[in-house]
Amino acid sequence: MSPMLLVTGATGFLGATLVRHLTAAGEPVRILRRSTSRLDLLADAAHTVEHAVGDVTDRASVEAALEGVEAVYHAAAYVGFGGAKDAEQLHRVNVRGTAHVADAARAAGVRRLVHVSSIAALGRSEANAGPNGKPIDETATWMPSKLNTAYAESKYLAELEVQRAIAEGLDAVLVNPAVIFGPGRPGENTMQIVEQVRNRKLPAVPSGGTCVVDVEDVADGMRRAMADGASGERYILGGDNLSWRALIDTLAAALGVAPPKRTLPPRLALAAATLMEAGAAVTRRPSSITRESVRMASRTFRYSNAKARADLGCTFRPFADTAARIASVVIGPGS
């Protein structure tokens, strides 16, 4: 029988995709999940995996989940972009939670940990912005910048926790996914963008660009990193580098709707975000648009997947294929 694998964040968009890959390959899997976690994304895999109830912010539950485990995929994370509460939760889950997983894995003597980071953790600055700028790769050095979101900083600090554990004897590999797309829960992750395009509720398109990747390709890359990655190394898991205009137009074409005509100028976007944040402060509800997210979306950042292709044998499908797959789920095949 194959050795037991532990997956954190297993009930989320990426984690559930990974679990389905692992169970389809006949791998024994244990998932660490909260008692309130929804299991719908796991589909049939929810009934074939072992369930350890706990949370990465609770070191004792992480240690209990690691009993008898040979290797760990750490995909649990919190994504947030505004407010003091978000900043606190980002640090609690992404930084301290990662430290708990890395330290407990080292203490348990696991063979290897694959840590899911983000391209955001590589850092963004004016120096590497622009459609003709040099693609960012794994050698990038973090630099303080207004273009780095609170989420980005938390993922960077999480990487430092993993690197510290590696220095203390843990065998770990880091993967840095681009912006992940694929069929998922309504109203969550990048499905929010898909729904805004489908319902023609997106008034304008940001002026910048980014790197995108299919969730299936990220799950495949994580398994390849577990098998063939070098300890301590990063691997960018990214597909097409696209402007937001090209990305939104591709989604709209797949969904059979007209794309937004307007491109939002950065200054106007920043002014709108400032007003929305002020309103959110009054209503005490999170703003759907923040100044830091606008700064990021108004710039173009490109990323290189050459290392993942060469060292891990990763392949990445065109975004048009991902958009067609999303549309087949959202509006049905042949619609």
Rosetta silent file (secondary structure, phi, psi, omega in degrees, C-alpha in Angstrom):
SEQUENCE: MSPMLLVTGATGFLGATLVRHLTAAGEPVRILRRSTSRLDLLADAAHTVEHAVGDVTDRASVEAALEGVEAVYHAAAYVGFGGAKDAEQLHRVNVRGTAHVADAARAAGVRRLVHVSSIAALGRSEANAGPNGKPIDETATWMPSKLNTAYAESKYLAELEVQRAIAEGLDAVLVNPAVIFGPGRPGENTMQIVEQVRNRKLPAVPSGGTCVVDVEDVADGMRRAMADGASGERYILGGDNLSWRALIDTLAAALGVAPPKRTLPPRLALAAATLMEAGAAVTRRPSSITRESVRMASRTFRYSNAKARADLGCTFRPFADTAARIASVVIGPGS
SCORE:     score description
SCORE:     0.000 S_00000001
   1 L     0.000  140.092  179.353    0.000    0.000    0.000 S_00000001
   2 L   -66.226  151.890  179.157    1.220    3.503   -0.818 S_00000001
   3 L   -68.314  153.336 -177.616    2.254    5.750    2.093 S_00000001
   4 E   -71.395  137.986  175.697   -0.280    8.186    3.539 S_00000001
   5 E  -113.624  140.789  174.988   -0.362   11.770    2.242 S_00000001
   6 E  -107.683  133.996  176.115   -1.765   14.743    4.161 S_00000001
   7 E  -121.158  122.120  171.279   -3.409   17.631    2.306 S_00000001
   8 E   -93.824  156.676 -177.384   -4.234   20.903    4.043 S_00000001
   9 L    66.173   25.429 -170.582   -6.714   23.258    2.410 S_00000001
  10 L   -72.243  -16.385 -178.974   -8.248   20.150    0.862 S_00000001
  11 L   -97.423    1.466  178.682  -11.816   21.443    0.690 S_00000001
  12 L   -89.137 -177.886 -175.034  -10.878   24.587   -1.242 S_00000001
  13 H   -55.386  -57.308 -178.978  -10.637   25.221   -4.966 S_00000001
  14 H   -75.880  -45.562 -176.673   -7.047   24.044   -5.511 S_00000001
  15 H   -58.874  -41.247  179.763   -6.829   21.576   -2.631 S_00000001
  16 H   -66.454  -37.128  177.070   -9.925   19.671   -3.711 S_00000001
  17 H   -62.834  -44.263  177.593   -8.604   19.411   -7.270 S_00000001
  18 H   -60.372  -46.098 -179.213   -5.338   17.989   -5.941 S_00000001
  19 H   -59.584  -41.557  178.854   -7.167   15.484   -3.728 S_00000001
  20 H   -63.288  -38.196  176.320   -9.217   14.266   -6.695 S_00000001
  21 H   -62.155  -46.842 -175.765   -5.970   13.776   -8.667 S_00000001
  22 H   -65.417  -45.659 -177.950   -4.358   11.849   -5.816 S_00000001
  23 H   -69.512  -33.269  177.095   -7.305    9.560   -5.110 S_00000001
  24 H   -64.239  -28.600  178.720   -7.795    8.869   -8.820 S_00000001
  25 L   -86.968    2.934  177.727   -4.186    7.663   -8.847 S_00000001
  26 L    83.077   15.688 -179.206   -4.905    5.336   -5.916 S_00000001
  27 L   -81.905  134.260  173.455   -2.965    7.350   -3.317 S_00000001
  28 L   -71.117  128.773 -174.313   -4.116    7.103    0.320 S_00000001
  29 E  -128.802  136.927  169.045   -5.025   10.628    1.416 S_00000001
  30 E  -115.891  137.064  178.296   -5.852   12.242    4.730 S_00000001
  31 E  -113.110  140.738  172.459   -7.270   15.758    4.718 S_00000001
  32 E   -98.488  118.047 -176.802   -7.026   18.335    7.473 S_00000001
  33 E  -141.734  158.006  174.855  -10.262   20.308    7.517 S_00000001
  34 L   -77.670  159.362 -179.027  -12.387   22.390    9.830 S_00000001
  35 L   -64.946  -23.447 -177.938  -15.609   20.921   11.197 S_00000001
  36 L   -95.324    1.936 -175.055  -17.570   23.493    9.198 S_00000001
  37 L   -65.001  139.292  173.372  -15.810   22.875    5.862 S_00000001
  38 L   -80.540  141.647 -175.597  -17.954   22.193    2.793 S_00000001
  39 L  -108.114    5.622 -172.500  -17.069   18.946    1.024 S_00000001
  40 H   -61.084  -37.232 -177.472  -18.816   19.546   -2.306 S_00000001
  41 H   -70.125  -19.539  178.436  -15.660   20.249   -4.334 S_00000001
  42 H   -75.328  -20.894 -178.622  -14.187   16.913   -3.281 S_00000001
  43 H    54.546 -135.115 -176.476  -17.057   15.074   -4.988 S_00000001
  44 H   -64.870  -23.689 -179.322  -16.702   11.279   -4.547 S_00000001
  45 H   -62.728  -22.490  179.073  -13.228   11.721   -3.041 S_00000001
  46 H   -59.612  -25.437 -176.783  -14.896   13.016    0.129 S_00000001
  47 H   -96.122   -6.858 -177.226  -15.893    9.416    0.881 S_00000001
  48 L  -108.724  -12.144 -179.554  -12.516    7.810    0.118 S_00000001
  49 L   -95.210  158.908  170.412  -10.159   10.050    2.113 S_00000001
  50 E   -81.985  143.814 -179.162   -9.460   10.054    5.831 S_00000001
  51 E  -111.907  121.941  171.979  -10.739   13.145    7.644 S_00000001
  52 E  -111.261  116.936 -176.579   -8.728   14.861   10.364 S_00000001
  53 E   -87.873  125.597 -178.107  -10.748   17.693   11.879 S_00000001
  54 L   174.551 -158.593 -175.461   -8.667   20.668   12.862 S_00000001
  55 L  -157.536  144.031 -178.972   -7.073   23.843   11.574 S_00000001
  56 L   -64.634  -19.644  177.809   -3.575   24.924   10.548 S_00000001
  57 L   -79.179   -6.910  179.101   -3.789   27.682   13.160 S_00000001
  58 L  -111.104  100.720 -173.955   -4.041   24.983   15.856 S_00000001
  59 H   -57.211  -38.437 -177.423   -0.625   23.318   16.168 S_00000001
  60 H   -63.438  -40.359 -179.659   -1.988   20.370   18.192 S_00000001
  61 H   -70.424  -31.097  175.459   -4.512   19.422   15.498 S_00000001
  62 H   -65.873  -44.798 -179.957   -1.782   19.624   12.839 S_00000001
  63 H   -61.997  -41.263  179.843    0.430   17.293   14.867 S_00000001
  64 H   -65.105  -39.924 -179.193   -2.429   14.826   15.307 S_00000001
  65 H   -67.178  -23.674 -176.587   -3.194   14.880   11.573 S_00000001
  66 L   -84.543   -6.056 -178.501    0.448   14.084   10.776 S_00000001
  67 L   -62.197  122.520  178.463    0.539   10.778   12.638 S_00000001
  68 L    78.242   10.060 -178.077    1.566    8.052   10.194 S_00000001
  69 E   -94.152  138.909  178.591    1.922   10.495    7.295 S_00000001
  70 E   -94.292  -36.432 -176.601    4.865   10.307    4.906 S_00000001
  71 E  -145.570  156.701 -173.134    4.434   13.525    2.897 S_00000001
  72 E  -130.116  135.795  166.630    2.419   16.736    3.049 S_00000001
  73 E  -107.459  115.626 -178.346    0.818   19.075    0.529 S_00000001
  74 E  -102.119   97.321 -177.532    0.215   22.397    2.279 S_00000001
  75 L  -111.353   -2.601 -178.910   -2.447   24.235    0.285 S_00000001
  76 L   -67.558  134.942  178.570   -4.365   25.927    3.113 S_00000001
  77 L  -163.144  159.812  174.326   -4.399   29.713    2.811 S_00000001
  78 L  -115.108  134.155  178.399   -6.522   32.773    3.395 S_00000001
  79 L  -113.363  119.254  179.091   -7.051   35.311    0.618 S_00000001
  80 L  -151.783  152.518 -172.893   -7.993   38.819    1.681 S_00000001
  81 L  -132.774   12.586 -179.729   -7.299   42.316    0.413 S_00000001
  82 L  -165.876  144.828  171.950   -8.475   44.906    2.860 S_00000001
  83 H    89.969  159.181 -178.241   -8.820   46.074    6.425 S_00000001
  84 H   -64.845  -37.409  179.607   -7.177   45.343    9.736 S_00000001
  85 H   -63.546  -40.853  176.912   -9.194   42.149   10.241 S_00000001
  86 H   -61.470  -45.198 -178.759   -7.977   40.829    6.903 S_00000001
  87 H   -60.018  -41.828  179.476   -4.370   41.654    7.792 S_00000001
  88 H   -64.931  -43.928 -179.327   -4.688   39.802   11.098 S_00000001
  89 H   -69.357  -36.995  176.738   -6.285   36.753    9.464 S_00000001
  90 H   -59.175  -44.278 -179.242   -3.711   36.717    6.654 S_00000001
  91 H   -70.766  -40.708 -176.839   -0.909   36.549    9.187 S_00000001
  92 H   -63.541  -44.823 -176.781   -2.668   34.036   11.419 S_00000001
  93 H   -84.607  -52.978 -170.773   -3.453   31.551    8.625 S_00000001
  94 H   -75.733  -37.230 -177.157   -0.798   32.122    5.994 S_00000001
  95 H   -93.139  -62.215 -178.370    2.223   32.859    8.165 S_00000001
  96 H   -66.474  -37.191  177.921    1.651   31.254   11.557 S_00000001
  97 H   -61.470  -42.061  177.483   -0.372   28.417   10.023 S_00000001
  98 H   -65.090  -39.803  177.451    2.467   27.624    7.608 S_00000001
  99 H   -60.485  -41.767  178.282    4.961   27.721   10.483 S_00000001
 100 H   -60.260  -46.917 -177.536    2.805   25.196   12.378 S_00000001
 101 H   -65.370  -45.997 -178.051    2.647   22.841    9.381 S_00000001
 102 H   -64.549  -44.967 -178.473    6.358   23.129    8.553 S_00000001
 103 H   -68.081  -41.445  179.766    7.518   22.688   12.146 S_00000001
 104 H   -67.907  -36.953  178.160    5.148   19.801   12.852 S_00000001
 105 H   -64.575  -42.423  178.503    6.144   18.097    9.595 S_00000001
 106 H   -64.346  -43.562 -179.555    9.826   18.368   10.494 S_00000001
 107 H   -64.856  -32.596 -179.170    9.187   17.053   14.011 S_00000001
 108 H   -81.097   -9.537  178.727    7.173   14.128   12.597 S_00000001
 109 L    73.619   32.615  179.668    9.989   13.228   10.206 S_00000001
 110 L   -65.373  152.286 -178.250    7.921   13.461    7.024 S_00000001
 111 L   -67.338  -42.073 -176.648    9.771   12.678    3.810 S_00000001
 112 E  -161.287  149.546  173.029    8.769   15.900    2.018 S_00000001
 113 E  -122.487  132.875  170.764    6.462   18.899    2.145 S_00000001
 114 E  -105.744  117.469 -178.537    5.162   20.751   -0.915 S_00000001
 115 E  -100.052  126.769  177.723    4.216   24.294    0.051 S_00000001
 116 E   -88.375  107.542  176.839    1.760   26.188   -2.125 S_00000001
 117 L   -97.808 -135.358 -178.246    2.937   29.773   -2.299 S_00000001
 118 L  -165.976  155.763  172.492    1.965   32.287   -5.011 S_00000001
 119 H   -63.102  -23.316  178.312    3.494   34.429   -7.726 S_00000001
 120 H   -61.192  -30.967 -178.215    2.510   37.286   -5.388 S_00000001
 121 H   -70.379  -13.456  178.205    5.224   36.122   -2.975 S_00000001
 122 H   -77.386  -16.485  178.940    7.875   36.915   -5.607 S_00000001
 123 L    89.866  147.837  177.563    7.135   40.616   -5.173 S_00000001
 124 L  -131.559  137.628  176.967    5.978   43.320   -7.548 S_00000001
 125 L  -148.369  168.797  178.585    7.547   46.697   -8.155 S_00000001
 126 H   -61.216  -27.491 -177.342    7.617   49.414  -10.791 S_00000001
 127 H   -65.445  -30.760 -179.859   10.988   48.006  -11.902 S_00000001
 128 H  -111.194   18.573  178.068    9.420   44.761  -13.172 S_00000001
 129 L   -92.878  158.451  174.943    6.111   46.201  -14.379 S_00000001
 130 L   118.248  145.135 -177.553    5.099   46.745  -17.997 S_00000001
 131 L   -63.383  -21.778  179.867    3.984   44.669  -20.990 S_00000001
 132 L  -107.614    9.675 -179.575    7.554   44.573  -22.318 S_00000001
 133 L   -70.720  157.811  178.171    9.218   44.011  -18.958 S_00000001
 134 L   -65.253  131.605  178.769   11.417   41.005  -18.302 S_00000001
 135 L   -57.725  138.096  177.387    9.338   38.069  -17.031 S_00000001
 136 E   -74.339  136.306  177.594    9.674   37.507  -13.292 S_00000001
 137 L  -126.267 -170.730 -173.151   11.236   34.167  -12.388 S_00000001
 138 L   -68.446  -12.928  179.765   12.116   32.183   -9.268 S_00000001
 139 L   -84.613   -0.988 -176.847   15.254   34.259   -8.601 S_00000001
 140 L   -57.095  140.693  177.982   13.156   37.347   -7.805 S_00000001
 141 L  -108.044  130.897 -178.885   14.051   39.130   -4.581 S_00000001
 142 L   -63.501  131.216  175.936   11.289   40.626   -2.460 S_00000001
 143 L  -130.406  133.395  176.417   11.352   44.420   -2.351 S_00000001
 144 L   -56.668  134.567 -176.654    8.948   46.599   -0.336 S_00000001
 145 L  -161.488  147.733  174.637    6.508   48.238   -2.757 S_00000001
 146 L   -66.630  -14.272  179.995    3.025   49.742   -2.840 S_00000001
 147 L   -84.674   -4.879  175.811    2.307   47.167   -5.564 S_00000001
 148 L   -93.627  120.867  179.776    2.601   44.328   -3.031 S_00000001
 149 L   -77.194  168.162  175.556   -0.715   43.538   -1.377 S_00000001
 150 H   -60.980  -36.684  175.881   -1.147   42.409    2.213 S_00000001
 151 H   -61.505  -45.689  179.637   -1.864   38.947    0.804 S_00000001
 152 H   -58.655  -44.591 -179.666    1.407   39.027   -1.143 S_00000001
 153 H   -63.126  -39.788 -179.733    3.363   39.972    1.959 S_00000001
 154 H   -65.232  -36.317  178.649    1.750   37.161    3.965 S_00000001
 155 H   -72.739  -33.758  174.729    2.703   34.609    1.294 S_00000001
 156 H   -64.364  -46.241  179.248    6.261   35.959    1.202 S_00000001
 157 H   -64.978  -33.619  176.166    6.529   35.656    4.989 S_00000001
 158 H   -63.680  -40.390  176.354    5.086   32.137    4.760 S_00000001
 159 H   -59.845  -39.527  178.498    7.883   31.220    2.350 S_00000001
 160 H   -62.410  -36.341  177.139   10.398   32.459    4.910 S_00000001
 161 H   -64.535  -39.902  178.407    8.870   30.106    7.493 S_00000001
 162 H   -67.058  -43.288  179.631    9.290   27.183    5.079 S_00000001
 163 H   -64.332  -35.365  175.417   12.871   28.179    4.289 S_00000001
 164 H   -62.239  -45.233  179.662   13.611   28.407    8.021 S_00000001
 165 H   -64.352  -35.038  176.984   12.262   24.887    8.530 S_00000001
 166 H   -62.690  -43.074  178.418   14.374   23.684    5.583 S_00000001
 167 H   -62.455  -24.440  179.985   17.469   25.143    7.271 S_00000001
 168 L   -93.370    3.119  172.961   16.466   23.154   10.356 S_00000001
 169 L   120.602   -2.733  179.657   16.263   19.885    8.411 S_00000001
 170 L   -78.041  138.964  170.961   12.892   19.754    6.601 S_00000001
 171 L   -91.945  113.235 -177.111   12.805   18.580    2.981 S_00000001
 172 E  -144.310  148.176  177.389   10.393   20.979    1.284 S_00000001
 173 E  -124.320  143.867 -178.981    9.635   22.317   -2.187 S_00000001
 174 E  -113.239  134.779  173.141    7.756   25.537   -2.967 S_00000001
 175 E  -117.014  142.184 -176.899    5.387   26.077   -5.892 S_00000001
 176 E  -120.258   86.425  179.206    4.208   29.537   -6.947 S_00000001
 177 E   -66.801  148.590  170.787    0.941   29.322   -8.898 S_00000001
 178 L   -77.683 -164.522  178.518   -0.211   32.198  -11.085 S_00000001
 179 E   -69.900  118.757 -169.216   -3.834   33.423  -10.954 S_00000001
 180 E   -91.493  128.744  176.143   -5.778   30.149  -10.927 S_00000001
 181 E  -120.662  155.122  177.097   -8.861   29.611  -13.089 S_00000001
 182 L   157.809  165.955  177.453  -11.183   26.647  -13.479 S_00000001
 183 L   -60.015  132.706 -179.715  -14.709   25.537  -12.601 S_00000001
 184 L  -152.976 -163.783  179.788  -15.335   26.126   -8.915 S_00000001
 185 L   -69.895  139.181  174.277  -17.889   27.293   -6.378 S_00000001
 186 L   -58.159  136.503  175.179  -20.096   30.201   -7.429 S_00000001
 187 L    81.699    3.553 -178.973  -18.991   33.444   -5.833 S_00000001
 188 L  -121.589  151.009  174.384  -15.545   32.233   -4.835 S_00000001
 189 L    52.555 -142.666 -176.934  -12.020   32.792   -6.150 S_00000001
 190 L   -75.349   -6.342  172.793  -11.799   33.616   -9.869 S_00000001
 191 H   -62.746  -23.870  175.955  -15.338   32.327  -10.402 S_00000001
 192 H   -62.189  -40.024  177.893  -16.350   35.812   -9.252 S_00000001
 193 H   -66.312  -45.467  179.446  -14.711   37.211  -12.392 S_00000001
 194 H   -56.875  -44.920 -177.482  -16.363   34.560  -14.557 S_00000001
 195 H   -68.168  -36.749  177.573  -19.789   35.390  -13.124 S_00000001
 196 H   -64.652  -39.407  178.225  -19.313   39.132  -13.582 S_00000001
 197 H   -68.232  -47.373 -178.179  -18.428   38.563  -17.244 S_00000001
 198 H   -59.600  -42.198 -176.588  -21.272   36.090  -17.801 S_00000001
 199 L   -88.413    2.830  179.553  -23.839   38.385  -16.187 S_00000001
 200 L    56.146   42.212  179.271  -22.366   41.461  -17.891 S_00000001
 201 L  -103.939    3.876  178.973  -21.850   43.084  -14.491 S_00000001
 202 L   -93.789  106.016 -172.881  -18.213   44.043  -15.150 S_00000001
 203 L   -70.046  -29.640 -178.134  -18.406   47.728  -16.124 S_00000001
 204 E  -156.476  165.322 -176.914  -14.799   48.052  -17.292 S_00000001
 205 E  -108.227  135.864  175.922  -11.553   46.111  -17.626 S_00000001
 206 E   -59.073  156.430 -174.083   -8.361   46.894  -15.659 S_00000001
 207 L   -87.336   -7.163 -175.520   -5.540   48.294  -17.733 S_00000001
 208 L   -94.849 -154.440 -179.763   -2.846   45.863  -16.593 S_00000001
 209 E  -162.805  165.740 -177.451   -2.098   42.189  -17.051 S_00000001
 210 E  -155.520 -174.968  177.460   -0.962   39.057  -15.247 S_00000001
 211 E  -105.677  137.961 -178.123   -0.181   35.360  -15.615 S_00000001
 212 E  -122.465  160.319 -178.984   -2.972   32.786  -15.460 S_00000001
 213 E  -154.264  148.799  177.634   -3.038   29.024  -15.025 S_00000001
 214 E   -79.461  138.501 -178.609   -5.559   26.188  -15.056 S_00000001
 215 H   -58.925  -32.853  178.663   -6.280   24.616  -11.661 S_00000001
 216 H   -66.138  -36.591  179.492   -5.740   21.150  -13.153 S_00000001
 217 H   -71.555  -31.277  176.593   -2.236   22.139  -14.276 S_00000001
 218 H   -68.269  -45.016  178.429   -1.400   23.458  -10.803 S_00000001
 219 H   -59.536  -41.922  177.080   -2.491   20.182   -9.187 S_00000001
 220 H   -63.594  -41.866  178.979   -0.350   18.288  -11.696 S_00000001
 221 H   -63.927  -35.330  177.797    2.591   20.595  -10.997 S_00000001
 222 H   -64.475  -41.550  178.937    2.268   20.012   -7.258 S_00000001
 223 H   -67.010  -36.788  177.766    2.508   16.257   -7.745 S_00000001
 224 H   -68.158  -36.934  177.488    5.524   16.707  -10.000 S_00000001
 225 H   -65.158  -38.362  176.977    7.167   18.936   -7.393 S_00000001
 226 H   -62.051  -40.812 -175.386    6.611   16.241   -4.778 S_00000001
 227 H   -81.184  -41.463 -167.559    8.249   13.635   -7.029 S_00000001
 228 H  -126.756   -3.530 -178.917   11.017   15.574   -8.767 S_00000001
 229 L   -69.955  154.017  177.130   11.448   19.019   -7.209 S_00000001
 230 L   -91.288  135.542 -177.378   14.685   20.003   -5.519 S_00000001
 231 L   -57.803  133.819  178.564   14.457   20.786   -1.819 S_00000001
 232 L    86.643   -6.283 -176.692   14.375   24.500   -1.100 S_00000001
 233 L   -92.076  151.906  172.129   13.572   25.443   -4.695 S_00000001
 234 E   -98.710  151.056  174.014   10.663   27.484   -6.034 S_00000001
 235 E  -138.999  117.230  177.518    8.746   26.562   -9.185 S_00000001
 236 E   -76.311  123.100  176.780    6.415   29.026  -10.910 S_00000001
 237 E  -105.521   92.154 -176.306    3.290   27.227  -12.112 S_00000001
 238 L  -142.687  148.623  179.229    1.915   29.606  -14.703 S_00000001
 239 L  -103.827 -112.341 -176.055    0.483   29.454  -18.194 S_00000001
 240 L   -76.941  139.419  167.267   -0.308   32.405  -20.435 S_00000001
 241 E   -90.755  117.273 -172.954    0.800   35.962  -19.677 S_00000001
 242 E  -131.783  148.394  166.600   -2.245   38.031  -20.649 S_00000001
 243 E   -71.032  155.622  176.365   -3.534   41.565  -20.437 S_00000001
 244 H   -62.617  -30.271  176.522   -6.743   41.789  -18.450 S_00000001
 245 H   -62.630  -47.267  179.928   -8.395   42.877  -21.711 S_00000001
 246 H   -65.329  -38.408 -179.312   -7.311   39.668  -23.484 S_00000001
 247 H   -63.839  -50.287 -178.078   -8.286   37.576  -20.460 S_00000001
 248 H   -65.975  -40.588  178.492  -11.770   39.086  -20.147 S_00000001
 249 H   -62.474  -38.430  179.018  -12.359   38.974  -23.915 S_00000001
 250 H   -66.023  -42.799  176.770  -11.415   35.269  -23.960 S_00000001
 251 H   -62.282  -45.599 -178.257  -13.822   34.509  -21.127 S_00000001
 252 H   -61.132  -42.180  179.348  -16.597   36.498  -22.785 S_00000001
 253 H   -62.919  -42.082  179.817  -16.130   34.659  -26.087 S_00000001
 254 H   -66.115  -34.569 -178.201  -16.276   31.282  -24.337 S_00000001
 255 H   -85.877   -9.187  178.273  -19.400   32.315  -22.423 S_00000001
 256 L    74.102   32.889  178.528  -21.076   33.734  -25.518 S_00000001
 257 L  -126.980  163.366  176.751  -21.503   37.268  -24.193 S_00000001
 258 L   -78.272  136.407  178.186  -20.186   40.671  -25.206 S_00000001
 259 L   -77.236  162.336  174.876  -17.157   41.817  -23.207 S_00000001
 260 L   -59.918  142.075 -178.092  -17.054   45.192  -21.441 S_00000001
 261 L   -84.198  -31.984 -172.712  -16.124   47.935  -23.898 S_00000001
 262 E   -86.068  145.045  167.367  -14.338   50.253  -21.477 S_00000001
 263 E  -107.880  130.729 -172.435  -10.819   49.960  -20.119 S_00000001
 264 E   -83.862  117.439  177.177  -10.533   51.610  -16.716 S_00000001
 265 L   -62.405  142.291 -176.884   -7.772   54.262  -16.499 S_00000001
 266 H   -54.886  -42.486 -177.921   -5.548   53.739  -13.426 S_00000001
 267 H   -65.438  -40.195  178.692   -6.267   57.183  -11.897 S_00000001
 268 H   -67.267  -40.511  178.594  -10.010   56.743  -12.213 S_00000001
 269 H   -62.846  -40.995 -179.825   -9.778   53.224  -10.759 S_00000001
 270 H   -66.691  -39.808  178.208   -7.755   54.499   -7.814 S_00000001
 271 H   -64.279  -42.266  179.051  -10.247   57.285   -7.134 S_00000001
 272 H   -63.459  -41.172  179.424  -13.139   54.804   -7.226 S_00000001
 273 H   -64.370  -38.705  179.026  -11.305   52.467   -4.834 S_00000001
 274 H   -61.881  -43.817  178.771  -10.644   55.345   -2.429 S_00000001
 275 H   -65.403  -40.848 -178.839  -14.356   56.208   -2.350 S_00000001
 276 H   -68.256  -36.056  176.974  -15.360   52.560   -1.892 S_00000001
 277 H   -67.346  -38.307  177.630  -12.915   52.124    0.979 S_00000001
 278 H   -63.742  -42.070  177.151  -14.300   55.247    2.642 S_00000001
 279 H   -64.487  -38.610  179.780  -17.827   53.863    2.280 S_00000001
 280 H   -65.707  -34.078  178.490  -16.729   50.520    3.653 S_00000001
 281 H   -65.202  -33.584  179.629  -15.274   52.228    6.721 S_00000001
 282 H   -75.333  -44.518 -177.111  -18.680   53.773    7.414 S_00000001
 283 H   -83.233  -12.356 -177.975  -20.713   50.601    6.803 S_00000001
 284 L    61.276   31.420  173.715  -18.068   48.370    8.404 S_00000001
 285 L  -117.035  146.488 -178.300  -18.277   46.021    5.454 S_00000001
 286 L   -63.838  142.402  177.577  -15.262   45.016    3.336 S_00000001
 287 L   -79.886  136.768  179.916  -14.760   46.948    0.117 S_00000001
 288 L   -73.161  -20.429  176.818  -14.937   44.858   -3.064 S_00000001
 289 L  -129.480  132.233  178.474  -12.225   47.083   -4.564 S_00000001
 290 L  -122.234  161.477  179.504   -9.217   48.402   -2.651 S_00000001
 291 H   -62.374  -37.442 -178.956   -6.439   50.792   -3.569 S_00000001
 292 H   -70.416  -35.653  178.169   -3.820   48.064   -3.310 S_00000001
 293 H   -70.793  -33.205  177.459   -5.756   45.708   -5.596 S_00000001
 294 H   -68.059  -43.107  178.149   -6.253   48.547   -8.106 S_00000001
 295 H   -57.241  -41.544 -178.887   -2.547   49.394   -8.108 S_00000001
 296 H   -68.432  -47.058 -175.596   -1.766   45.760   -8.877 S_00000001
 297 H   -71.811  -17.284 -179.762   -4.423   45.294  -11.583 S_00000001
 298 L   -87.042   -6.233  177.620   -3.418   48.533  -13.312 S_00000001
 299 L  -110.540  158.107  176.833    0.113   47.258  -13.921 S_00000001
 300 E  -106.456  127.057  176.102    1.288   44.426  -16.159 S_00000001
 301 L  -126.949  132.432 -178.848    3.472   41.683  -14.690 S_00000001
 302 L  -115.067  148.301 -175.156    4.773   38.740  -16.694 S_00000001
 303 E  -132.114  147.824 -179.457    6.126   35.461  -15.299 S_00000001
 304 L  -101.459  131.222  175.707    8.371   32.698  -16.626 S_00000001
 305 L  -104.010   14.352 -173.379    7.403   29.019  -16.319 S_00000001
 306 H   -58.954  -39.188 -176.933   10.684   27.824  -17.908 S_00000001
 307 H   -67.733  -43.288  179.260   12.012   26.233  -14.719 S_00000001
 308 H   -65.155  -36.674  177.799    8.858   24.195  -14.046 S_00000001
 309 H   -66.527  -47.120 -174.415    8.830   23.017  -17.657 S_00000001
 310 H   -73.878  -45.059 -172.764   12.508   22.070  -17.706 S_00000001
 311 H   -88.160  -31.480 -176.145   12.941   20.598  -14.213 S_00000001
 312 H  -108.626  -12.138 -176.904    9.504   19.114  -13.521 S_00000001
 313 L    74.500   24.200 -178.931    8.228   18.401  -17.038 S_00000001
 314 L   -69.886  148.617  170.203    5.168   20.589  -16.466 S_00000001
 315 L  -127.241  151.069 -176.569    2.862   21.552  -19.314 S_00000001
 316 L  -133.590  124.497 -177.154    0.325   24.366  -19.248 S_00000001
 317 L   -75.628  152.992  176.602   -2.777   24.567  -21.413 S_00000001
 318 L   -61.240  149.103 -179.961   -3.746   27.798  -23.210 S_00000001
 319 H   -61.739  -30.183  178.671   -6.163   30.020  -21.309 S_00000001
 320 H   -59.604  -35.965  177.928   -8.661   29.687  -24.166 S_00000001
 321 H   -68.672  -39.783  177.868   -8.942   25.980  -23.319 S_00000001
 322 H   -64.298  -43.841  179.818   -9.506   26.770  -19.653 S_00000001
 323 H   -61.157  -40.321  179.133  -12.161   29.349  -20.533 S_00000001
 324 H   -65.460  -37.556  179.675  -13.954   26.805  -22.740 S_00000001
 325 H   -67.753  -40.249  177.027  -13.881   24.253  -19.900 S_00000001
 326 H   -62.497  -45.729 -178.616  -15.320   26.787  -17.460 S_00000001
 327 H   -62.228  -34.717 -179.404  -18.055   27.722  -19.943 S_00000001
 328 H   -65.679  -26.553  178.165  -19.004   24.083  -20.443 S_00000001
 329 H   -86.614  -42.589 -175.535  -19.745   23.859  -16.721 S_00000001
 330 H   -70.449  -43.978 -176.055  -21.294   27.303  -16.284 S_00000001
 331 L  -115.803   -1.755  176.435  -23.590   27.280  -19.311 S_00000001
 332 L    94.675  148.618 -179.912  -23.512   23.587  -20.295 S_00000001
 333 L   -64.490  139.273  176.191  -21.805   21.679  -23.102 S_00000001
 334 L    74.238    7.601 -178.620  -22.700   22.709  -26.629 S_00000001
 335 L   -76.705    0.000    0.000  -24.549   25.836  -25.469 S_00000001
